[in-house]
Amino acid sequence: MRVEIWSDIACPWCYIGKARFEKGLAEFAHRDEVEVVHRSFELDPSRAKGDTALVIDMLAEKYGRSREEAAAMEANVAANAQSEGLGYRTEGRDHGNTFDIHRLLHLAKARGRQDELLTLAYRANFAEERSVFDAEVLVALAEEAGLDADEARAVLADPDAYADDVRTDEREAAELGANAVPFFVLDRRYGISGGQPSEVFVQALEQAWKDRPATALTTVGGDAAACDTDGACEVPQS
């Protein structure tokens, strides 16, 4: 069974949702027969490369809030992350265009190191003092994930490298009706939107495995926090 996950490095619920999915997958009896593929989805594709802003400032502007209110929003997300054992910095993080990161993730996919790079990139973006919008940081992360540093640097230097792969992922997301991430698709039969609890993923995996002859894409699970195509991320108040 194949599970495809559309996500963006800039999305905190994708970071949290990945951890929750992996927790659910660990409880699934057929976990060794599940192939996980990560797909590209940009939350802020119109932002120019190199145009970065502090997350707190971005949230305050997007939601029309004060910096104090934006900081409180980040604190709520941090609490959700920490409840999953994830590190999360609430100050000093930056936000920008993620197209280069997605291109590099496609290189990692071609080399069999996609999940390793994605995990490192999430950690760098949300938990560490490392900007994923810096090319040399991305090269270092690629090397840590087991990729060749020179090859990673060459991909980043060529704006066309893996660009079509990113656009194909985004086009497929639109065709499947995904307008927010994370978005999980199980065998192109069942869709799960948002950072659902791990037990929802267990139920979905079991249902998809049982109903493998099914063909229609069915949404399972209720509403859950996600980040939409305008870059807005739902933030629970408690």
WOBEL-V344865 format. One record per residue. N is the residue number from 1. RES is the residue in three letters. OMEGA is omega as a letter, one per 40 degrees, with the letter a starting at -180 (none if undefined). Layout:
# WOBEL-V344865
n->N res->RES omega->OMEGA
n->N res->RES omega->OMEGA
This chain:
# WOBEL-V344865
n->1 res->MET omega->a
n->2 res->ARG omega->i
n->3 res->VAL omega->i
n->4 res->GLU omega->a
n->5 res->ILE omega->i
n->6 res->TRP omega->a
n->7 res->SER omega->i
n->8 res->ASP omega->i
n->9 res->ILE omega->a
n->10 res->ALA omega->a
n->11 res->CYS omega->i
n->12 res->PRO omega->a
n->13 res->TRP omega->i
n->14 res->CYS omega->i
n->15 res->TYR omega->a
n->16 res->ILE omega->a
n->17 res->GLY omega->i
n->18 res->LYS omega->i
n->19 res->ALA omega->a
n->20 res->ARG omega->i
n->21 res->PHE omega->a
n->22 res->GLU omega->i
n->23 res->LYS omega->i
n->24 res->GLY omega->i
n->25 res->LEU omega->a
n->26 res->ALA omega->a
n->27 res->GLU omega->a
n->28 res->PHE omega->a
n->29 res->ALA omega->a
n->30 res->HIS omega->a
n->31 res->ARG omega->a
n->32 res->ASP omega->i
n->33 res->GLU omega->i
n->34 res->VAL omega->i
n->35 res->GLU omega->a
n->36 res->VAL omega->i
n->37 res->VAL omega->i
n->38 res->HIS omega->a
n->39 res->ARG omega->a
n->40 res->SER omega->i
n->41 res->PHE omega->i
n->42 res->GLU omega->i
n->43 res->LEU omega->a
n->44 res->ASP omega->a
n->45 res->PRO omega->a
n->46 res->SER omega->i
n->47 res->ARG omega->a
n->48 res->ALA omega->i
n->49 res->LYS omega->a
n->50 res->GLY omega->i
n->51 res->ASP omega->a
n->52 res->THR omega->i
n->53 res->ALA omega->i
n->54 res->LEU omega->a
n->55 res->VAL omega->a
n->56 res->ILE omega->i
n->57 res->ASP omega->i
n->58 res->MET omega->a
n->59 res->LEU omega->a
n->60 res->ALA omega->a
n->61 res->GLU omega->a
n->62 res->LYS omega->a
n->63 res->TYR omega->a
n->64 res->GLY omega->a
n->65 res->ARG omega->i
n->66 res->SER omega->i
n->67 res->ARG omega->i
n->68 res->GLU omega->i
n->69 res->GLU omega->i
n->70 res->ALA omega->i
n->71 res->ALA omega->i
n->72 res->ALA omega->i
n->73 res->MET omega->i
n->74 res->GLU omega->a
n->75 res->ALA omega->i
n->76 res->ASN omega->i
n->77 res->VAL omega->i
n->78 res->ALA omega->i
n->79 res->ALA omega->i
n->80 res->ASN omega->i
n->81 res->ALA omega->a
n->82 res->GLN omega->i
n->83 res->SER omega->i
n->84 res->GLU omega->i
n->85 res->GLY omega->a
n->86 res->LEU omega->i
n->87 res->GLY omega->a
n->88 res->TYR omega->i
n->89 res->ARG omega->a
n->90 res->THR omega->i
n->91 res->GLU omega->i
n->92 res->GLY omega->i
n->93 res->ARG omega->i
n->94 res->ASP omega->a
n->95 res->HIS omega->a
n->96 res->GLY omega->i
n->97 res->ASN omega->a
n->98 res->THR omega->a
n->99 res->PHE omega->a
n->100 res->ASP omega->i
n->101 res->ILE omega->i
n->102 res->HIS omega->i
n->103 res->ARG omega->i
n->104 res->LEU omega->i
n->105 res->LEU omega->i
n->106 res->HIS omega->i
n->107 res->LEU omega->i
n->108 res->ALA omega->i
n->109 res->LYS omega->a
n->110 res->ALA omega->a
n->111 res->ARG omega->i
n->112 res->GLY omega->a
n->113 res->ARG omega->a
n->114 res->GLN omega->a
n->115 res->ASP omega->i
n->116 res->GLU omega->a
n->117 res->LEU omega->i
n->118 res->LEU omega->i
n->119 res->THR omega->i
n->120 res->LEU omega->a
n->121 res->ALA omega->i
n->122 res->TYR omega->a
n->123 res->ARG omega->i
n->124 res->ALA omega->a
n->125 res->ASN omega->a
n->126 res->PHE omega->a
n->127 res->ALA omega->a
n->128 res->GLU omega->i
n->129 res->GLU omega->a
n->130 res->ARG omega->a
n->131 res->SER omega->i
n->132 res->VAL omega->i
n->133 res->PHE omega->i
n->134 res->ASP omega->a
n->135 res->ALA omega->a
n->136 res->GLU omega->i
n->137 res->VAL omega->i
n->138 res->LEU omega->i
n->139 res->VAL omega->i
n->140 res->ALA omega->i
n->141 res->LEU omega->i
n->142 res->ALA omega->i
n->143 res->GLU omega->i
n->144 res->GLU omega->a
n->145 res->ALA omega->i
n->146 res->GLY omega->i
n->147 res->LEU omega->i
n->148 res->ASP omega->a
n->149 res->ALA omega->a
n->150 res->ASP omega->i
n->151 res->GLU omega->i
n->152 res->ALA omega->i
n->153 res->ARG omega->i
n->154 res->ALA omega->i
n->155 res->VAL omega->a
n->156 res->LEU omega->a
n->157 res->ALA omega->a
n->158 res->ASP omega->a
n->159 res->PRO omega->i
n->160 res->ASP omega->a
n->161 res->ALA omega->i
n->162 res->TYR omega->i
n->163 res->ALA omega->i
n->164 res->ASP omega->i
n->165 res->ASP omega->i
n->166 res->VAL omega->a
n->167 res->ARG omega->i
n->168 res->THR omega->i
n->169 res->ASP omega->a
n->170 res->GLU omega->i
n->171 res->ARG omega->i
n->172 res->GLU omega->i
n->173 res->ALA omega->i
n->174 res->ALA omega->i
n->175 res->GLU omega->i
n->176 res->LEU omega->i
n->177 res->GLY omega->i
n->178 res->ALA omega->i
n->179 res->ASN omega->i
n->180 res->ALA omega->i
n->181 res->VAL omega->e
n->182 res->PRO omega->i
n->183 res->PHE omega->a
n->184 res->PHE omega->i
n->185 res->VAL omega->a
n->186 res->LEU omega->i
n->187 res->ASP omega->a
n->188 res->ARG omega->a
n->189 res->ARG omega->a
n->190 res->TYR omega->i
n->191 res->GLY omega->i
n->192 res->ILE omega->a
n->193 res->SER omega->i
n->194 res->GLY omega->a
n->195 res->GLY omega->a
n->196 res->GLN omega->i
n->197 res->PRO omega->a
n->198 res->SER omega->a
n->199 res->GLU omega->i
n->200 res->VAL omega->i
n->201 res->PHE omega->i
n->202 res->VAL omega->a
n->203 res->GLN omega->a
n->204 res->ALA omega->i
n->205 res->LEU omega->i
n->206 res->GLU omega->a
n->207 res->GLN omega->a
n->208 res->ALA omega->i
n->209 res->TRP omega->a
n->210 res->LYS omega->a
n->211 res->ASP omega->a
n->212 res->ARG omega->i
n->213 res->PRO omega->a
n->214 res->ALA omega->a
n->215 res->THR omega->a
n->216 res->ALA omega->i
n->217 res->LEU omega->a
n->218 res->THR omega->i
n->219 res->THR omega->i
n->220 res->VAL omega->a
n->221 res->GLY omega->i
n->222 res->GLY omega->i
n->223 res->ASP omega->i
n->224 res->ALA omega->a
n->225 res->ALA omega->a
n->226 res->ALA omega->i
n->227 res->CYS omega->a
n->228 res->ASP omega->a
n->229 res->THR omega->i
n->230 res->ASP omega->a
n->231 res->GLY omega->a
n->232 res->ALA omega->i
n->233 res->CYS omega->i
n->234 res->GLU omega->a
n->235 res->VAL omega->i
n->236 res->PRO omega->a
n->237 res->GLN omega->i
n->238 res->SER omega->none
